[in-house]
Amino acid sequence: MSMRTSWPSKEALDRSGRSASRRGIGRGVRLVLLAIAVWATVARTHLAGWQIALALAGIAAGGAVVWLFFRFTLRRLLWPSVALMALLIGAAAGCRATGAPVAAGVLLCSVAMVSLQRLPLAAGVPSAAVALAGFVVLGGSDGRPEALLTVLGLCLLGYTARLDAEARGKTQRLLAQERAARKAEAETAALAERARIAREIHDVLAHSLSAQAVHLEATRLLVERGAERELVLERVVAARRMAREGLAETRQALSALRGDMSPVEDFLRELVSAEGARLEVTGESRGLPAEAGLAVRRVAQEAMTNVRKHAPGARVELRLEYRPAEVELEFRDFGASGPVDNSLGASGSGYGLVGMRERAELLGGALDAGPVEEGFVVRLRVPV
């Protein structure tokens, strides 16, 4: 829709978005114009008392009409708005006929100003032209240079007010869009953080608690069957070990969420020393981002858990390689020569490896896991 036939924007028409100072100035200008009209009617005319009262009532009615005009233009009702301007032009002619030229001039100038400011130009320009022509004719200054200058000034002032309102409305729209964008970014960040915490809960608490539940259920069955004390004690010790490991991993997860973690190499050395495995580090060692370091830790833990379950006693080797744009962790066990049941599609710990693959992909990396000629290999690559 062209500017000629389009309405000013909602923000330009709505005065609620203006600052308090601008609203105060606008009210002050309208009060001054109203005071001039009242003063000119009461003090500068020789009307009878009832005529003055009628004129004042007419001025009040004109103010009410202007208020309605503002409401109608805010709702973008074209023909009712134009009809109100025509009514004000007729009221101005009536004021001039009853001997109140100043009030007539105020009405006609107001019609010209607000028509250019608040109506589509296709309707506002003709309305303003009729009002300004009436201002010149009814004022008895037809063709005088000062009258023409006054008309041009009013046209320029009305159109400038329209452009100013449009610029203000555009600024308000941009500010609203920026606030909405910031709110969306904050919501996205909050959702991402919740997803991160959910992954930590699954990777740490779910694994630890499910393992403890398995050991405790096995202990209950052994007690019910009257098993030997050594077998029951073995299960209790295993459950206690899982509880301690879960507590340690929970502390590590909380440290990761706070961004306070020990170096990845130190963590891997503790892990392999506890399991009798071997660690090889290549490339230039450096600190890793929190998410990348956490992914390396979780994949190493999950892979070690798989070895305990599916290839107990197998020889394990880890290789951590620092590359210019990424880091790679390779975890390999040398267990049975055939495929073992700890692939990504299997149940149990395989679900944890699926979670690790999703974590790697969210970071822009990749995770591969599967049987090899001798044992099983898990390979993680994440950008740093």
TAHU-V957873 format. One line per field, one symbol per residue. ss: DSSP state (a for helix, b for strand, c for the rest). psi: psi as a letter, one per 20 degrees, with the letter a starting at -180 (. if undefined). burial: 1 if it has 24 or more other ideal C-beta (glycine too) atoms within 12 Angstrom, else 0. A space follows every 10 residues. Layout:
# TAHU-V957873
ss->???
psi->???
burial->???
This chain:
# TAHU-V957873
ss->ccccccccca aaacaaacca aaaaaaaaaa aaaaaaaaaa aaacccccaa aaaaaaaaaa aaaaaaaaaa aaaacccaaa aaaaaaaaaa aaaaaaaccc aaaaaaaaaa aaaaaaaacc aaaaaaaaaa aaaaaaaacc ccccaaaaaa aaaaaaaaaa aaaaaaaaaa aaaaaaaaaa aaaaaaaaaa aaaaaaaaaa aaaaaaaaaa aaaaaaaaaa aaaaccccaa aaaaaaaaaa aaaaaaaaaa aaaaaaaccc cccaaaaaaa aaaaaccbbb bbccccccca aaaaaaaaaa aaaaaaaaaa ccccbbbbbb bbcccbbbbb bbbbcccccc ccccccccaa aaaaaaaaaa aacccbbbbb bccccbbbbb bbbc
psi->prhhiqqqrg hhhpihiqrh gghggghggh hggghggggh gghjrlqrgh hghgghhggg hhhhggghgg gghhjloghh ghhhghhhgh hghgghhjkm hghggggghg ggghghhiqq hhhgggghgg ghghggghik kpiqghghhg ggghgggghg hghghggghg ghgggghggh ghghgghghg gghghghggh gghfgggghh ggggghghgg hhghikrqhh gghghghghh ghggghgghg hgghhghikn qqqgggghgh ghhhikappp pqroqrqqqg gghhgggggg gghhhhghgi mpiqpppqpo pprhjrqppp ppqmcqhrqr mkrhirrchh hhhghhgggg hhijbqpppr qahnbqpppp pqq.
burial->0000001111 1111100000 0000000001 0011011101 1000100000 0100110110 0110110011 0111000100 1101111111 1111110101 1111111111 1111111111 1011101111 1111111110 0000001000 1001101110 1100110110 0100000000 0000000000 0000010011 0111111101 1100100010 0000000000 0000100110 0100110010 0110010000 1001101100 1100101010 1000000101 1111111111 1111111111 1001011111 1100011111 1110100001 0111000111 1111111111 0010111110 1000111111 1101
